[in-house]
Amino acid sequence: MKTRKAIESLYDGKCTITEYQKFKKENKSTGFQEVVVHEDIACRLSFKAINSANPSNTASSVSQTIKVFLAPEINVKPGSKVSITQNGVTTDYKASGQPAFYSTHQEVILELFEGWS
């Protein structure tokens, strides 16, 4: 597919996707552990600033939307940790919801990872 190849040619990052999964301990209790489910996946990180245009006497607020583009067959569950290295910088994010799927790629909205909830 030419369109998919064109989109993937823009990928200049790599990501690792980690889930926090239950497991049975030797004493039969339930524990949790980080499990890498995908590693070294080509991706592209995108940032978009959104200005709040509410007229007031205070400064307008600016929020940022962080999105990652990657192949549609990669499973990224909401809440997964997504570690992305792009332009020599590695940052940990959390998938904040269900991905938007297209025939050529998927888009996942991210937020900064602050620990497992």
All heavy atoms as an XYZ file, in Angstrom:
912
protein
N       0.832     -1.169      0.000
C       0.000      0.000      0.000
C       0.885      1.243      0.000
O       1.667      1.466      0.918
C      -0.872     -0.046      1.261
C      -2.192      0.619      1.085
S      -3.106      0.814      2.633
C      -3.848     -0.765      2.848
N       0.754      2.050     -1.034
C       1.605      3.230     -1.177
C       1.357      4.256     -0.078
O       2.300      4.868      0.415
C       1.377      3.884     -2.544
C       1.952      3.116     -3.684
C       1.738      3.857     -4.987
C       2.292      3.065     -6.147
N       2.105      3.768     -7.414
N       0.101      4.436      0.292
C      -0.228      5.425      1.323
C       0.405      5.058      2.653
O       0.979      5.903      3.340
C      -1.752      5.557      1.487
O      -2.330      5.815      0.204
C      -2.110      6.674      2.430
N       0.321      3.779      3.012
C       0.909      3.347      4.279
C       2.419      3.531      4.261
O       3.013      3.996      5.237
C       0.547      1.887      4.565
C       1.132      1.424      5.882
C       0.581      0.120      6.330
N       1.284     -0.334      7.529
C       0.929     -1.344      8.262
N      -0.136     -2.056      7.947
N       1.617     -1.691      9.321
N       3.076      3.183      3.151
C       4.529      3.363      3.055
C       4.908      4.830      3.187
O       5.903      5.161      3.817
C       5.055      2.799      1.735
C       5.210      1.315      1.756
C       6.009      0.850      0.560
C       6.297     -0.612      0.766
N       7.483     -1.052      0.117
N       4.095      5.713      2.600
C       4.372      7.147      2.686
C       4.267      7.628      4.130
O       5.123      8.384      4.607
C       3.407      7.924      1.796
N       3.238      7.181      4.843
C       3.076      7.570      6.248
C       4.222      7.020      7.085
O       4.821      7.732      7.889
C       1.715      7.100      6.791
C       0.595      7.925      6.146
C       1.651      7.198      8.310
C      -0.794      7.433      6.445
N       4.555      5.744      6.888
C       5.612      5.121      7.683
C       6.990      5.704      7.386
O       7.876      5.634      8.229
C       5.586      3.609      7.494
C       4.377      2.980      8.166
C       4.281      1.475      8.018
O       5.035      0.892      7.206
O       3.431      0.890      8.717
N       7.160      6.314      6.218
C       8.443      6.942      5.911
C       8.682      8.167      6.804
O       9.811      8.631      6.946
C       8.519      7.344      4.438
O       7.678      8.457      4.170
N       7.623      8.683      7.427
C       7.739      9.827      8.330
C       8.086      9.423      9.763
O       8.413     10.256     10.586
C       6.430     10.628      8.343
C       5.990     11.213      7.005
C       4.608     11.829      7.138
C       7.000     12.224      6.503
N       7.995      8.127     10.063
C       8.281      7.655     11.420
C       9.757      7.843     11.716
O      10.615      7.286     11.040
C       7.915      6.176     11.582
C       6.441      5.856     11.496
C       6.011      4.543     11.533
C       5.465      6.839     11.376
C       4.660      4.215     11.464
C       4.118      6.521     11.307
C       3.724      5.212     11.350
O       2.394      4.890     11.291
N      10.051      8.615     12.732
C      11.452      8.847     13.100
C      11.708      8.536     14.567
O      12.725      8.913     15.124
C      11.872     10.280     12.774
C      10.961     11.328     13.397
O       9.972     10.959     14.066
O      11.233     12.526     13.216
N      10.793      7.814     15.189
C      10.954      7.418     16.580
C      10.800      5.914     16.738
O      10.450      5.204     15.793
N      11.088      5.447     17.935
C      10.898      4.036     18.302
C      10.176      4.015     19.636
O      10.421      4.856     20.505
C      12.242      3.310     18.451
C      13.024      3.178     17.166
C      12.443      2.108     16.293
C      13.321      1.918     15.059
N      12.796      0.887     14.195
N       9.271      3.042     19.803
C       8.565      2.966     21.077
C       8.536      1.551     21.625
O       8.658      0.580     20.882
C       7.155      3.531     20.960
S       5.990      2.558     20.008
N       8.394      1.498     22.939
C       8.207      0.249     23.673
C       6.906      0.392     24.436
O       6.679      1.407     25.102
C       9.369      0.002     24.646
O      10.576     -0.141     23.885
C       9.146     -1.245     25.479
N       6.034     -0.618     24.332
C       4.740     -0.584     24.996
C       4.753     -1.605     26.124
O       5.069     -2.772     25.919
C       3.605     -0.858     23.994
C       3.652      0.222     22.913
C       2.252     -0.892     24.695
C       2.875     -0.085     21.677
N       4.423     -1.122     27.326
C       4.462     -1.938     28.531
C       3.093     -1.925     29.194
O       2.459     -0.874     29.288
C       5.515     -1.383     29.516
O       6.775     -1.269     28.834
C       5.677     -2.276     30.722
N       2.653     -3.098     29.650
C       1.394     -3.206     30.383
C       1.687     -3.623     31.818
O       2.691     -4.278     32.092
C       0.472     -4.243     29.733
C       0.029     -3.865     28.344
C      -0.790     -4.961     27.673
O      -1.020     -6.036     28.278
O      -1.191     -4.741     26.517
N       0.805     -3.243     32.707
C       0.892     -3.619     34.124
C      -0.069     -4.787     34.305
O      -1.289     -4.608     34.345
C       0.494     -2.421     34.981
C       1.003     -2.443     36.392
C       2.337     -2.665     36.676
C       0.147     -2.201     37.454
C       2.806     -2.655     37.978
C       0.608     -2.183     38.762
C       1.944     -2.408     39.017
O       2.412     -2.393     40.310
N       0.462     -6.017     34.374
C      -0.361     -7.216     34.356
C      -0.330     -7.951     35.694
O       0.680     -7.950     36.389
C       0.111     -8.158     33.250
C      -0.023     -7.575     31.870
C       0.470     -8.543     30.799
O       1.022     -9.604     31.083
N       0.277     -8.164     29.545
N      -1.458     -8.618     35.976
C      -1.566     -9.454     37.168
C      -0.765    -10.734     36.971
O      -0.630    -11.225     35.856
C      -3.019     -9.871     37.409
C      -3.920     -8.802     37.887
C      -5.314     -9.405     38.124
C      -6.303     -8.356     38.520
N      -7.641     -8.920     38.767
N      -0.268    -11.267     38.083
C       0.345    -12.594     38.057
C       0.156    -13.231     39.421
O      -0.068    -12.546     40.424
C       1.831    -12.520     37.656
C       2.736    -12.004     38.734
C       3.483    -12.886     39.511
C       2.867    -10.639     38.980
C       4.323    -12.409     40.506
C       3.706    -10.163     39.975
C       4.430    -11.049     40.735
N       0.206    -14.564     39.455
C       0.076    -15.307     40.716
C       1.455    -15.488     41.340
O       2.379    -15.982     40.700
C      -0.535    -16.688     40.463
C      -2.013    -16.644     40.190
C      -2.769    -16.465     41.484
C      -4.252    -16.623     41.206
N      -5.072    -16.073     42.245
N       1.568    -15.096     42.583
C       2.812    -15.287     43.321
C       2.872    -16.725     43.835
O       1.869    -17.439     43.818
C       2.871    -14.317     44.508
C       2.926    -12.862     44.112
C       2.997    -12.001     45.353
C       3.064    -10.533     45.019
N       3.143     -9.700     46.235
N       4.051    -17.148     44.276
C       4.218    -18.507     44.807
C       3.307    -18.778     45.997
O       2.850    -19.892     46.201
C       5.675    -18.749     45.208
C       6.597    -18.917     44.026
C       8.022    -19.238     44.463
O       8.218    -19.777     45.565
O       8.932    -18.927     43.681
N       3.014    -17.745     46.777
C       2.148    -17.924     47.948
C       0.660    -17.830     47.588
O      -0.182    -17.664     48.444
C       2.502    -16.911     49.043
C       2.220    -15.483     48.615
O       1.693    -15.218     47.543
N       2.589    -14.545     49.466
N       0.347    -17.884     46.276
C      -1.014    -17.871     45.738
C      -1.692    -16.497     45.762
O      -2.835    -16.366     45.379
C      -1.924    -18.885     46.453
C      -1.381    -20.292     46.496
C      -1.678    -21.022     45.217
C      -1.384    -22.498     45.415
N      -0.371    -23.017     44.595
N      -1.001    -15.465     46.232
C      -1.585    -14.125     46.194
C      -1.364    -13.529     44.800
O      -0.575    -14.034     44.004
C      -0.968    -13.236     47.273
O       0.393    -12.999     46.998
N      -2.081    -12.455     44.526
C      -1.973    -11.799     43.224
C      -1.009    -10.633     43.326
O      -1.101     -9.825     44.254
C      -3.349    -11.288     42.764
O      -4.235    -12.404     42.677
C      -3.271    -10.616     41.406
N      -0.101    -10.559     42.372
C       0.820     -9.435     42.291
C       0.682     -8.763     40.931
O      -0.079     -9.226     40.077
N       1.378     -7.683     40.743
C       1.382     -6.974     39.467
C       2.822     -6.767     39.038
O       3.710     -6.572     39.872
C       0.672     -5.623     39.598
C      -0.804     -5.744     39.803
C      -1.337     -5.859     41.075
C      -1.661     -5.766     38.718
C      -2.701     -5.979     41.277
C      -3.031     -5.889     38.903
C      -3.553     -5.995     40.188
N       3.028     -6.799     37.728
C       4.368     -6.591     37.197
C       4.284     -5.914     35.839
O       3.280     -6.041     35.130
C       5.114     -7.917     37.069
C       4.483     -8.897     36.105
C       5.169    -10.245     36.114
O       6.150    -10.459     36.789
N       4.627    -11.189     35.347
N       5.336     -5.200     35.489
C       5.424     -4.593     34.162
C       5.805     -5.673     33.160
O       6.732     -6.441     33.403
C       6.472     -3.486     34.133
C       6.069     -2.249     34.871
C       7.020     -1.076     34.623
O       7.904     -1.170     33.744
O       6.858     -0.061     35.310
N       5.079     -5.729     32.040
C       5.362     -6.696     30.986
C       5.475     -5.942     29.663
O       4.529     -5.252     29.253
C       4.244     -7.764     30.888
C       4.508     -8.719     29.740
C       4.107     -8.514     32.203
N       6.623     -6.045     29.006
C       6.807     -5.419     27.697
C       6.053     -6.265     26.673
O       6.325     -7.452     26.523
C       8.301     -5.311     27.334
C       8.478     -4.820     25.907
C       9.016     -4.402     28.319
N       5.087     -5.640     25.981
C       4.287     -6.371     25.001
C       4.712     -6.064     23.557
O       4.464     -6.863     22.652
C       2.773     -6.119     25.187
C       2.287     -6.736     26.490
C       2.432     -4.648     25.150
N       5.339     -4.920     23.336
C       5.890     -4.561     22.018
C       7.159     -3.759     22.262
O       7.210     -2.913     23.154
C       4.915     -3.705     21.201
C       3.627     -4.380     20.885
N       3.516     -5.386     19.953
C       2.380     -4.202     21.384
C       2.261     -5.779     19.894
N       1.550     -5.087     20.757
N       8.174     -4.025     21.442
C       9.453     -3.349     21.639
C      10.032     -2.926     20.295
O       9.870     -3.617     19.286
C      10.415     -4.305     22.351
C      11.611     -3.641     22.948
C      12.363     -4.584     23.892
O      12.199     -5.816     23.804
O      13.112     -4.071     24.726
N      10.683     -1.767     20.283
C      11.378     -1.266     19.098
C      10.429     -1.087     17.911
O      10.730     -1.467     16.792
C      12.535     -2.206     18.746
C      13.611     -1.492     17.943
O      13.804     -0.288     18.146
O      14.248     -2.160     17.112
N       9.263     -0.486     18.177
C       8.248     -0.255     17.153
C       8.453      1.129     16.551
O       8.566      2.127     17.287
C       6.824     -0.344     17.773
C       6.613     -1.690     18.446
C       5.756     -0.056     16.736
C       6.684     -2.874     17.536
N       8.477      1.205     15.230
C       8.613      2.496     14.555
C       7.367      3.338     14.807
O       6.239      2.830     14.780
C       8.817      2.284     13.059
N       7.579      4.641     15.078
C       6.459      5.521     15.374
C       6.852      6.977     15.097
O       7.996      7.267     14.772
C       6.033      5.369     16.833
S       7.277      5.925     18.025
N       5.867      7.843     15.246
C       6.122      9.283     15.143
C       5.318      9.981     16.216
O       4.119      9.786     16.341
C       5.742      9.828     13.783
C       6.009     11.318     13.675
C       5.799     11.840     12.278
N       6.133     13.244     12.189
C       7.326     13.716     11.885
N       8.313     12.881     11.649
N       7.542     15.000     11.812
N       5.991     10.815     16.977
C       5.375     11.581     18.048
C       4.973     12.950     17.499
O       5.718     13.563     16.741
C       6.382     11.739     19.188
C       5.901     12.145     20.552
C       4.820     11.202     21.065
C       7.070     12.152     21.523
N       3.788     13.410     17.876
C       3.294     14.696     17.405
C       2.786     15.507     18.587
O       2.128     14.969     19.481
C       2.159     14.448     16.400
O       1.489     15.643     16.088
N       3.078     16.799     18.582
C       2.628     17.707     19.636
C       1.786     18.810     19.008
O       2.125     19.325     17.950
C       3.817     18.368     20.339
C       4.733     17.394     21.007
C       5.836     16.891     20.342
C       4.490     16.970     22.297
C       6.696     15.999     20.948
C       5.340     16.070     22.927
C       6.436     15.583     22.250
N       0.697     19.163     19.684
C      -0.149     20.248     19.207
C      -0.554     21.091     20.405
O      -1.123     20.577     21.366
C      -1.391     19.695     18.511
C      -2.335     20.742     17.996
C      -3.538     20.100     17.330
C      -4.511     21.150     16.867
N      -5.715     20.540     16.290
N      -0.253     22.378     20.354
C      -0.645     23.285     21.432
C      -2.038     23.816     21.139
O      -2.371     24.170     20.005
C       0.341     24.441     21.539
N      -2.867     23.846     22.176
C      -4.225     24.357     22.042
C      -4.368     25.525     23.000
O      -4.212     25.369     24.212
C      -5.264     23.259     22.372
C      -5.075     22.077     21.428
C      -6.672     23.814     22.294
C      -5.890     20.868     21.804
N      -4.658     26.706     22.461
C      -4.830     27.898     23.283
C      -6.280     28.050     23.691
O      -7.180     27.905     22.866
C      -4.399     29.154     22.516
C      -2.927     29.164     22.217
O      -2.125     28.791     23.052
N      -2.562     29.583     21.022
N      -6.494     28.348     24.929
C      -7.830     28.637     25.429
C      -8.073     30.120     25.233
O      -7.323     30.950     25.730
C      -7.934     28.270     26.901
O      -9.160     28.692     27.405
N      -9.105     30.461     24.512
C      -9.348     31.863     24.176
C     -10.474     32.454     25.010
O     -11.365     33.102     24.505
C      -9.663     31.978     22.689
N     -10.454     32.224     26.292
C     -11.462     32.813     27.173
C     -11.021     34.206     27.567
O      -9.973     34.382     28.184
C     -11.648     31.968     28.444
C     -12.238     30.620     28.138
O     -12.967     30.473     27.167
N     -11.924     29.637     28.957
N     -11.823     35.233     27.200
C     -11.418     36.592     27.588
C     -11.535     36.765     29.107
O     -12.562     36.457     29.699
C     -12.413     37.481     26.857
C     -13.539     36.595     26.447
C     -13.042     35.186     26.457
N     -10.470     37.203     29.712
C     -10.469     37.446     31.153
C      -9.285     38.332     31.491
O      -8.484     38.676     30.630
C     -10.387     36.132     31.921
O      -9.126     35.549     31.736
N      -9.186     38.674     32.738
C      -8.068     39.499     33.196
C      -6.824     38.671     33.460
O      -5.766     39.213     33.719
C      -8.461     40.250     34.474
C      -9.526     41.284     34.195
O      -9.660     41.757     33.067
N     -10.296     41.640     35.216
N      -6.966     37.356     33.422
C      -5.819     36.484     33.659
C      -5.266     35.992     32.326
O      -5.904     36.112     31.291
C      -6.217     35.275     34.522
O      -7.210     34.527     33.827
C      -6.753     35.715     35.865
N      -4.105     35.415     32.388
C      -3.476     34.893     31.164
C      -4.265     33.715     30.608
O      -4.884     32.961     31.350
C      -2.052     34.448     31.481
N      -4.300     33.599     29.278
C      -4.990     32.448     28.685
C      -4.186     31.192     28.949
O      -2.976     31.232     29.044
C      -5.171     32.565     27.184
O      -4.754     33.733     26.653
N      -4.917     30.093     29.042
C      -4.232     28.836     29.307
C      -3.890     28.142     27.990
O      -4.562     28.319     26.987
C      -5.103     27.926     30.167
O      -6.273     27.588     29.475
N      -2.818     27.390     28.031
C      -2.381     26.631     26.870
C      -2.263     25.178     27.294
O      -1.651     24.865     28.310
C      -1.010     27.125     26.356
C      -0.534     26.277     25.198
C      -1.078     28.585     25.961
N      -2.895     24.303     26.546
C      -2.729     22.876     26.819
C      -2.085     22.236     25.605
O      -2.073     22.812     24.522
C      -4.069     22.215     27.147
O      -4.920     22.275     26.029
N      -1.570     21.056     25.782
C      -0.855     20.387     24.707
C      -1.457     19.014     24.484
O      -1.696     18.273     25.428
C       0.618     20.278     25.080
C       1.488     19.726     23.979
C       2.948     19.718     24.397
O       3.310     19.129     25.399
N       3.781     20.373     23.626
N      -1.704     18.691     23.224
C      -2.147     17.356     22.863
C      -0.935     16.606     22.339
O      -0.223     17.093     21.461
C      -3.238     17.411     21.768
O      -4.347     18.149     22.267
C      -3.687     16.016     21.378
N      -0.694     15.419     22.912
C       0.432     14.584     22.497
C      -0.156     13.345     21.844
O      -1.037     12.694     22.404
C       1.305     14.182     23.699
C       1.741     15.417     24.481
C       2.515     13.372     23.238
C       2.311     15.101     25.846
N       0.325     13.022     20.656
C      -0.219     11.906     19.893
C       0.924     11.110     19.292
O       1.927     11.676     18.874
C      -1.088     12.478     18.771
C      -1.919     11.497     18.011
C      -2.658     12.155     16.841
C      -3.613     13.224     17.283
N      -4.420     13.740     16.157
N       0.766      9.782     19.238
C       1.750      8.945     18.570
C       1.065      8.235     17.403
O      -0.086      7.805     17.513
C       2.426      7.939     19.532
C       1.459      6.915     20.073
C       3.613      7.261     18.861
N       1.761      8.177     16.299
C       1.306      7.471     15.101
C       2.112      6.186     14.993
O       3.337      6.220     15.116
C       1.559      8.320     13.843
C       0.797      9.610     13.812
C       1.216     10.720     14.528
C      -0.361      9.714     13.055
C       0.514     11.907     14.504
C      -1.071     10.910     13.014
C      -0.636     12.002     13.733
N       1.441      5.057     14.769
C       2.137      3.793     14.584
C       1.279      2.832     13.777
O       0.129      3.133     13.446
C       2.572      3.185     15.926
C       1.533      2.972     16.983
C       1.762      1.616     17.650
C       1.698      4.031     18.041
N       1.837      1.679     13.444
C       1.157      0.688     12.604
C      -0.155      0.244     13.247
O      -0.242      0.109     14.464
C       2.068     -0.515     12.377
N      -1.187     -0.004     12.435
C      -2.512     -0.339     12.987
C      -2.584     -1.702     13.659
O      -3.476     -1.933     14.468
C      -3.428     -0.281     11.761
C      -2.537     -0.469     10.586
C      -1.202      0.087     10.973
N      -1.661     -2.605     13.376
C      -1.739     -3.949     13.966
C      -1.127     -4.034     15.376
O      -1.222     -5.060     16.033
C      -1.106     -5.000     13.047
C       0.356     -4.798     12.761
C       0.647     -3.889     11.577
O      -0.287     -3.327     10.965
O       1.831     -3.723     11.267
N      -0.513     -2.966     15.849
C       0.069     -2.946     17.192
C      -1.057     -2.689     18.200
O      -1.821     -1.737     18.054
C       1.149     -1.845     17.310
C       2.252     -2.059     16.280
C       1.718     -1.796     18.720
C       2.974     -3.374     16.388
N      -1.143     -3.526     19.238
C      -2.194     -3.381     20.235
C      -1.709     -2.474     21.373
O      -0.781     -2.824     22.087
C      -2.597     -4.754     20.774
C      -3.779     -4.690     21.702
O      -4.518     -3.697     21.727
N      -3.987     -5.727     22.464
N      -2.360     -1.310     21.515
C      -2.030     -0.373     22.584
C      -3.279     -0.214     23.451
O      -4.223      0.466     23.075
C      -1.591      1.002     22.036
C      -1.178      1.920     23.186
C      -0.469      0.863     21.033
N      -3.277     -0.875     24.596
C      -4.430     -0.803     25.495
C      -4.417      0.523     26.259
O      -3.345      1.030     26.592
C      -4.398     -1.958     26.490
C      -4.580     -3.314     25.857
C      -4.530     -4.405     26.919
C      -4.671     -5.774     26.296
N      -4.534     -6.849     27.283
N      -5.606      1.066     26.548
C      -5.652      2.270     27.382
C      -4.936      2.012     28.709
O      -5.065      0.945     29.300
C      -7.157      2.485     27.615
C      -7.809      1.819     26.439
C      -6.935      0.633     26.119
N      -4.147      2.975     29.147
C      -3.400      2.840     30.392
C      -2.014      2.246     30.223
O      -1.222      2.247     31.161
N      -1.706      1.734     29.034
C      -0.364      1.183     28.788
C       0.685      2.285     28.877
O       0.423      3.438     28.550
C      -0.287      0.570     27.387
O      -1.152     -0.509     27.242
N       1.894      1.902     29.304
C       3.019      2.835     29.284
C       3.651      2.751     27.906
O       3.929      1.665     27.404
C       4.039      2.496     30.368
C       5.230      3.455     30.375
C       6.078      3.360     31.630
C       6.859      2.109     31.724
N       7.865      2.118     32.807
N       3.860      3.912     27.284
C       4.463      3.987     25.957
C       5.741      4.808     26.088
O       5.681      6.016     26.314
C       3.491      4.632     24.939
C       4.095      4.641     23.543
C       2.135      3.925     24.944
N       6.883      4.141     26.003
C       8.184      4.815     26.098
C       8.652      5.112     24.681
O       8.838      4.196     23.885
C       9.199      3.927     26.811
O       8.740      3.610     28.104
N       8.828      6.392     24.385
C       9.160      6.803     23.015
C      10.505      7.504     22.996
O      10.762      8.396     23.802
C       8.078      7.736     22.449
C       6.731      7.001     22.418
C       8.462      8.235     21.060
C       5.565      7.851     22.001
N      11.353      7.072     22.058
C      12.617      7.743     21.797
C      12.511      8.388     20.430
O      12.279      7.707     19.425
C      13.796      6.755     21.828
O      13.832      6.116     23.098
C      15.115      7.465     21.562
N      12.630      9.711     20.411
C      12.587     10.459     19.151
C      13.540     11.636     19.284
O      13.554     12.299     20.322
C      11.157     10.940     18.870
C      11.001     11.621     17.520
C       9.545     11.826     17.155
O       8.828     10.867     16.937
N       9.114     13.072     17.084
N      14.309     11.882     18.273
C      15.303     12.958     18.272
C      16.269     12.845     19.452
O      16.680     13.842     20.038
C      14.617     14.336     18.274
C      13.741     14.544     17.067
O      14.073     14.115     15.956
N      12.606     15.184     17.264
N      16.612     11.607     19.829
C      17.582     11.369     20.876
C      17.051     11.542     22.292
O      17.816     11.474     23.249
N      15.748     11.775     22.446
C      15.146     11.976     23.763
C      14.128     10.868     24.019
O      13.281     10.584     23.165
C      14.445     13.349     23.848
C      13.764     13.532     25.192
C      15.438     14.470     23.588
N      14.209     10.231     25.203
C      13.250      9.187     25.576
C      12.345      9.725     26.677
O      12.817     10.263     27.672
C      13.973      7.925     26.072
O      14.833      7.445     25.029
C      12.986      6.832     26.448
N      11.035      9.567     26.464
C      10.038     10.021     27.431
C       8.996      8.931     27.600
O       8.625      8.265     26.628
C       9.362     11.324     26.956
O      10.373     12.289     26.647
C       8.441     11.902     28.013
N       8.510      8.765     28.837
C       7.453      7.794     29.126
C       6.107      8.495     29.129
O       5.935      9.547     29.771
C       7.674      7.135     30.492
C       8.890      6.227     30.512
O       9.286      5.734     29.441
O       9.435      6.002     31.605
N       5.155      7.902     28.417
C       3.792      8.417     28.322
C       2.826      7.318     28.719
O       3.184      6.149     28.812
C       3.477      8.846     26.886
C       4.357      9.944     26.358
C       5.486      9.646     25.601
C       4.075     11.273     26.621
C       6.304     10.652     25.119
C       4.893     12.294     26.136
C       6.002     11.973     25.383
O       6.811     12.969     24.909
N       1.569      7.701     28.913
C       0.502      6.747     29.165
C      -0.539      6.915     28.074
O      -0.927      8.043     27.742
C      -0.134      7.009     30.533
C      -1.287      6.071     30.850
C      -1.790      6.239     32.267
C      -2.752      7.391     32.343
N      -3.447      7.494     33.624
N      -0.988      5.794     27.491
C      -2.068      5.833     26.505
C      -3.334      6.236     27.240
O      -3.764      5.572     28.167
C      -2.234      4.473     25.834
N      -3.943      7.363     26.839
C      -5.040      7.905     27.630
C      -6.419      7.443     27.177
O      -7.410      7.804     27.791
C      -4.982      9.431     27.640
O      -5.189      9.929     26.342
N      -6.498      6.662     26.125
C      -7.806      6.194     25.667
C      -7.669      5.195     24.542
O      -6.576      4.707     24.250
N      -8.793      4.917     23.910
C      -8.797      3.980     22.784
C      -8.126      4.632     21.572
O      -8.368      5.811     21.296
C     -10.235      3.593     22.412
C     -10.945      2.770     23.452
C     -10.360      1.365     23.560
O      -9.731      0.845     22.659
N     -10.568      0.758     24.726
N      -7.315      3.891     20.835
C      -6.683      4.433     19.636
C      -7.709      4.706     18.539
O      -8.765      4.077     18.491
C      -5.732      3.323     19.184
C      -5.587      2.415     20.355
C      -6.847      2.541     21.150
N      -7.387      5.632     17.664
C      -8.168      5.865     16.448
C      -7.493      5.054     15.347
O      -6.314      5.250     15.063
C      -8.180      7.346     16.095
N      -8.229      4.099     14.763
C      -7.648      3.204     13.757
C      -8.010      3.649     12.348
O      -9.150      4.032     12.086
C      -8.159      1.770     13.956
C      -7.548      1.082     15.136
C      -8.228      1.015     16.338
C      -6.300      0.507     15.052
C      -7.670      0.380     17.438
C      -5.732     -0.127     16.144
C      -6.422     -0.194     17.334
N      -7.035      3.562     11.461
C      -7.199      3.819     10.033
C      -6.547      2.656      9.303
O      -5.801      1.882      9.892
C      -6.532      5.153      9.658
C      -7.075      6.312     10.457
C      -6.447      6.727     11.634
C      -8.242      6.963     10.069
C      -6.958      7.771     12.387
C      -8.764      8.013     10.815
C      -8.114      8.409     11.968
O      -8.622      9.433     12.713
N      -6.812      2.520      8.020
C      -6.236      1.395      7.276
C      -4.718      1.494      7.183
O      -4.025      0.487      7.041
C      -6.840      1.317      5.878
O      -6.555      2.503      5.154
N      -4.185      2.690      7.313
C      -2.755      2.909      7.140
C      -1.977      3.076      8.443
O      -0.764      2.932      8.460
C      -2.525      4.173      6.300
O      -3.214      5.264      6.941
C      -3.041      4.001      4.888
N      -2.672      3.417      9.522
C      -1.991      3.701     10.789
C      -3.017      3.793     11.911
O      -4.220      3.696     11.674
C      -1.202      5.008     10.699
C      -2.061      6.229     10.588
N      -2.735      6.563      9.430
C      -2.377      7.184     11.500
C      -3.421      7.679      9.632
N      -3.226      8.075     10.885
N      -2.516      4.007     13.122
C      -3.380      4.330     14.253
C      -2.802      5.542     14.967
O      -1.609      5.826     14.867
C      -3.538      3.157     15.213
C      -2.290      2.774     15.975
C      -2.537      1.664     16.982
O      -3.326      1.813     17.900
N      -1.845      0.546     16.789
N      -3.672      6.266     15.650
C      -3.265      7.434     16.417
C      -3.698      7.219     17.854
O      -4.852      6.893     18.117
C      -3.922      8.704     15.862
C      -3.552      8.968     14.424
C      -4.308     10.150     13.823
O      -4.960     10.910     14.570
O      -4.238     10.308     12.593
N      -2.759      7.381     18.775
C      -3.029      7.183     20.199
C      -2.723      8.486     20.927
O      -1.616      9.006     20.832
C      -2.160      6.043     20.786
C      -2.489      5.811     22.248
C      -2.315      4.765     19.978
N      -3.718      9.001     21.644
C      -3.518     10.202     22.461
C      -2.769      9.793     23.725
O      -3.089      8.787     24.362
C      -4.860     10.857     22.830
C      -5.646     11.231     21.572
C      -4.642     12.079     23.719
C      -4.981     12.268     20.696
N      -1.754     10.580     24.074
C      -0.889     10.266     25.207
C      -0.916     11.380     26.244
O      -1.266     12.519     25.941
C       0.558     10.089     24.728
C       0.820      9.064     23.640
C       2.262      9.176     23.149
C       0.534      7.668     24.143
N      -0.531     11.024     27.450
C      -0.249     11.999     28.500
C       1.020     11.535     29.191
O       1.413     10.377     29.068
C      -1.415     12.132     29.469
C      -1.857     10.843     30.104
C      -3.164     10.966     30.866
O      -4.145     11.463     30.315
O      -3.176     10.536     32.042
N       1.672     12.428     29.906
C       2.909     12.046     30.583
C       2.626     10.949     31.603
O       1.628     10.986     32.316
C       3.543     13.245     31.276
C       4.205     14.252     30.341
C       4.691     15.461     31.125
C       5.362     13.623     29.595
N       3.508      9.953     31.647
C       3.360      8.838     32.566
C       3.811      9.275     33.946
O       4.929      9.764     34.122
C       4.211      7.653     32.078
C       4.087      6.424     32.935
C       3.008      5.577     32.779
C       5.043      6.119     33.885
C       2.884      4.423     33.554
C       4.934      4.980     34.671
C       3.846      4.139     34.500
N       2.925      9.112     34.933
C       3.250      9.521     36.301
C       3.161      8.336     37.250
O       3.035      8.514     38.457
C       2.313     10.631     36.747
C       2.505     11.896     35.923
C       1.535     13.005     36.285
O       0.686     12.809     37.182
O       1.631     14.079     35.666
N       3.196      7.136     36.721
C       3.109      5.934     37.543
C       1.857      5.150     37.213
O       0.942      5.640     36.549
N       1.828      3.915     37.664
C       0.678      3.061     37.415
C      -0.457      3.431     38.352
O      -0.249      3.681     39.515
C       1.051      1.597     37.618
C       2.100      1.128     36.656
C       3.420      0.933     36.925
C       1.934      0.836     35.276
N       4.076      0.535     35.802
C       3.197      0.454     34.769
C       0.846      0.857     34.402
C       3.383      0.101     33.428
C       1.040      0.493     33.086
C       2.290      0.131     32.617
N      -1.694      3.465     37.811
C      -2.839      3.793     38.670
C      -3.504      2.566     39.202
O      -3.324      1.489     38.826
C      -3.855      4.625     37.947
O      -3.745      4.673     36.579
